[in-house]
C-alpha cells in the first residue's frame, strides 16, 4: 500500500518553478508533497514566522501569480475555483523548514531524511 502512495506522489522536479530568479515551490504544491491542506501549511508557517526569513519564503505579486498560472495551466472556471489570496512560495531552505514545523507523517519523514543526508554530507567533508 505504501508503494502506491509514493507512486502517486508528484515528481518534485515538476513542481519547482522560478520566480525572481529563485527556484521555488508554490504553497499548494508543497502542501500536497507533505500531505497537508494548503491552509494548514500556511497556518503553521505563520505560527512560526520567525523561522522563515524572506529568502526562505515570500508572497508572489499578482503579476507573478498570473504568469505562473498561465505557465502551469491552473486556470479554472466557476465559482470558488480561484484563490482568495496570493500564494506564498518557498525556496529550498523554506521547504525544508516547513517540514520541521508541520506534524504530518510525510513532513516528519522528509525532515528526518534531510537531517540524515545533512549528517552524512557533514561527515564526508570532515573526512575529506
N, C-alpha and C positions, 0 to 999 in steps of 0.2 A: 504493500500500500504506500509506503514511504517513497518508493521509486516513482510512482505515478505523480505524486505531488511535485517532486523535483523535476520530472519531465515536463510538467505543465508550467513550471516557474519561468518567468520571462528571461530571455537571454540578456544579461546585464549590458553587454555592448550595444544592444539595440535600444536601450533606454537612455544612453548617455548622449547628451546634446551639447551644443556650445552656445554660450551667451556671454557677452562682454569679454570674449577671448578666453573664457574658462570652460573647462569640461564640467558639466553639471548634470544632476538628475532632478526631475520635477518632483514635487512633494507627493503627487498621487502615484507616480511610478515607484518611488522609494517606499511608500506605504504598502503598495502591492508586494514588493520584494520582501518586506518584513512581516507581511501577513496581518496588517492592521488597517483600520479605516484612515483616510486622509485626515479627518478631523482629530482622530486620536494622536496621530503623529504630530500635527501642528500644536495640539494642546500640550503634549509632553515637551515639545521644543520651547513653547512659551513659558512653561513652568521652570525650565532650565536655561533661560535666555543667556545667562552669564557664561554658559559653555559654548555658545555659538556666536563668535565674532563675525564681522561682515565678510571675512574671507572664507568662512565655513558655510554661510547661508545668507541669502538675501531674497527680497521680493522683486519679481520682474516688473517692468513697466507695462502699461497697456500695449504699447507698440511691440515690445519684445514678445509678449504673450501672443499677440496676433500672428507674428512671424512664426512662432513655434507651432501654433495651432494649424497654420497652413502647411507647415513643413511635415507635421506628423499626422495630418488628416483627422483631427479631432473635432471637426465642425459637425455639430449635431443640430437637428431642428426640433422644435416642440418646446412646450412649457416645461421648465425645470431641468433643461438639458445643458444649461450654461452655468459656469461658476459665478458665484456672487462676488467673490474676492479674487484678486490676482494671486497666482500661486507663488509659493516660496520655492526656491531652488537650492540644492545642496551640492557643494563641491565634494571632492573625495573625502576630505577631513570631516566635513559636516555629516556626510553619510555614515561614517564610522562613529562619530559622536552620537548621532541619532540612535544607532544600535545600542549604545550604552545607556540611553535614557528611556528606552522602550522596554516593556515587560513581556512582549510576545516571545514565544518559544523560538521562532525563526530569528528574531533580532538578537536574542541571547546567544543562539548558536553562531551567528555571524560575528558577534562581539568576541566570543571565545576563540573563534578561528583566527581573527585578526590579531588577537593577543599572542596566540601560539606562533603565528607566522612572524610577528614582530620579534618575539623572543629568539626564534631560530635565526632570523636575519642579524640580530644584535650579536648573538654568539658567533656567527660566521665572521663578522667584522672584527670581533675581539681576537679570534684565532688567526686571522689573515695577517 
